[in-house]
Amino acid sequence: MIRHLLGYFDYWGGRPKELAIDQDRLMVVSENSGEIIYTKDFKDFIDEQELALYVCRRADPETKGKVENVVKFVKGNFLAARDVETVEEANAGAFRWLRRRANGKISQATRQIPAVLIEEERAHLRPLRNSIFRKDSLLGREERTTNDKALISVAVRP
């Protein structure tokens, strides 16, 4: 889940101030009198990325309706017409479909083109930040070299 969120941040070109999430077991352990208890990795992630969270109430369509409608739209329009065998194949097809269909045409709900709204929203995103959960990214990392004895020189800054 964390890698997917980081992928979304990369796609959008920044990170939001707040995320709305469901009470999914990958992110939320439990709710105790209104206090949300997150899984350790997810708590580390939201602290690292300085994210505020809005956790939707369980089985409450009013707080999750917009997200559920998007999921239904993707399932009914993109996934229903395709057989995909790998995540990479699904992602490549989804990006093409988003440009052509989902984000490229006027939305019935907003009467606007989502691609235009997305560009306006990008102005409000915060810069990308490196993450301990990004195993394959060089974002924010220094390039280092080794000497003939395979030692790395590190400068200590006060």
C-alpha positions in Angstrom: 0.0 0.0 0.0 2.8 2.4 0.9 4.6 1.7 -2.4 1.4 2.4 -4.3 0.9 5.7 -2.4 4.5 6.7 -3.3 3.7 5.8 -6.9 0.7 8.1 -6.8 2.8 10.9 -5.4 5.3 10.4 -8.3 2.5 10.4 -10.8 0.9 13.6 -9.5 4.3 15.2 -9.1 3.9 16.0 -5.4 2.4 14.9 -2.1 -0.9 16.2 -0.6 -1.3 17.6 2.9 -4.1 15.2 3.7 -5.3 11.8 2.5 -8.7 10.2 3.0 -8.4 6.5 3.6 -10.7 3.6 4.5 -10.3 1.7 7.7 -8.3 -1.0 5.9 -6.2 -3.6 7.9 -3.1 -2.6 5.9 -3.3 0.9 7.4 -5.5 0.9 10.5 -5.3 -1.6 13.4 -8.3 -0.3 15.3 -10.3 2.6 16.5 -10.4 3.2 20.2 -13.0 5.8 21.3 -12.3 7.9 18.2 -8.5 7.5 18.4 -7.2 5.8 15.3 -4.4 3.2 15.8 -2.3 2.7 12.7 -0.1 -0.2 11.7 3.6 0.4 12.6 4.8 0.8 9.0 1.8 3.0 8.0 2.4 5.2 11.1 6.1 5.5 10.2 5.1 6.5 6.6 2.6 9.2 7.5 5.0 10.7 10.0 7.8 10.6 7.5 5.7 12.2 4.7 4.0 14.6 7.2 0.5 13.6 6.1 -2.7 14.4 7.8 -5.3 11.6 7.5 -9.0 11.6 7.3 -10.1 8.0 8.1 -13.6 7.2 6.8 -16.1 5.6 9.2 -16.8 2.0 8.6 -19.8 1.2 6.4 -20.7 4.8 6.0 -21.6 5.6 2.4 -21.7 9.4 3.0 -18.0 9.5 3.9 -16.9 7.0 1.3 -19.4 7.6 -1.5 -17.1 9.5 -3.9 -14.3 6.9 -3.6 -16.7 4.0 -4.0 -18.1 5.7 -7.1 -14.6 6.0 -8.6 -13.9 2.3 -7.9 -17.2 1.3 -9.5 -16.4 3.5 -12.5 -12.9 1.9 -13.0 -14.3 -1.6 -12.5 -17.2 -1.1 -14.9 -15.3 0.8 -17.6 -11.6 -0.2 -17.6 -11.4 -3.6 -15.9 -14.7 -5.1 -17.3 -13.4 -4.8 -20.9 -9.9 -6.2 -20.4 -8.1 -9.3 -19.4 -4.8 -8.4 -17.8 -2.2 -10.9 -16.6 0.4 -8.7 -14.9 0.4 -5.6 -12.7 2.6 -3.9 -15.3 0.2 -4.6 -18.1 -2.7 -3.3 -16.0 -0.8 -0.1 -15.1 0.2 0.6 -18.7 -3.4 0.0 -20.0 -4.8 2.1 -17.1 -2.6 5.1 -17.9 -3.7 5.0 -21.6 -7.3 4.7 -20.5 -7.0 7.6 -18.0 -5.6 9.9 -20.7 -8.1 8.9 -23.3 -11.3 8.2 -21.4 -11.4 8.9 -17.7 -9.5 12.2 -17.4 -9.8 13.4 -21.0 -13.6 13.8 -21.3 -16.1 16.0 -19.5 -17.2 14.5 -16.2 -20.9 14.1 -15.8 -20.6 14.9 -12.0 -18.5 18.1 -12.3 -19.2 19.1 -15.9 -15.4 19.7 -16.2 -12.5 17.8 -17.7 -10.6 16.0 -14.9 -7.2 16.5 -16.7 -7.7 20.3 -16.4 -8.7 20.1 -12.7 -5.7 17.9 -12.0 -3.3 20.5 -13.4 -4.9 23.1 -11.1 -4.6 20.8 -8.1 -0.9 20.1 -8.8 -0.1 23.7 -7.8 -1.2 22.8 -4.2 0.9 19.7 -3.8 4.0 19.8 -1.7 7.3 18.6 -3.1 8.2 14.9 -3.3 10.1 13.6 -0.4 12.4 10.6 -0.1 11.2 7.7 1.8 12.7 4.7 3.6 10.0 2.7 1.8 11.4 3.7 -1.6 13.9 0.9 -2.1 14.5 1.6 -5.8 14.6 5.4 -5.8 17.6 7.7 -5.8 15.5 10.7 -4.9 17.3 12.7 -2.3 20.3 10.4 -2.1 23.9 11.4 -2.5 26.1 9.7 -5.0 29.1 8.1 -3.3 32.2 6.4 -4.6 34.5 3.9 -3.0 38.3 3.8 -2.9 40.4 0.8 -3.9 39.7 -0.8 -0.5 36.0 -0.5 -1.0 35.7 2.2 1.8 33.2 5.0 1.5 34.3 8.4 2.8 31.6 10.2 4.8 31.7 13.8 5.9 30.2 14.4 9.3 28.3 17.7 9.6 27.6 19.3 13.0 
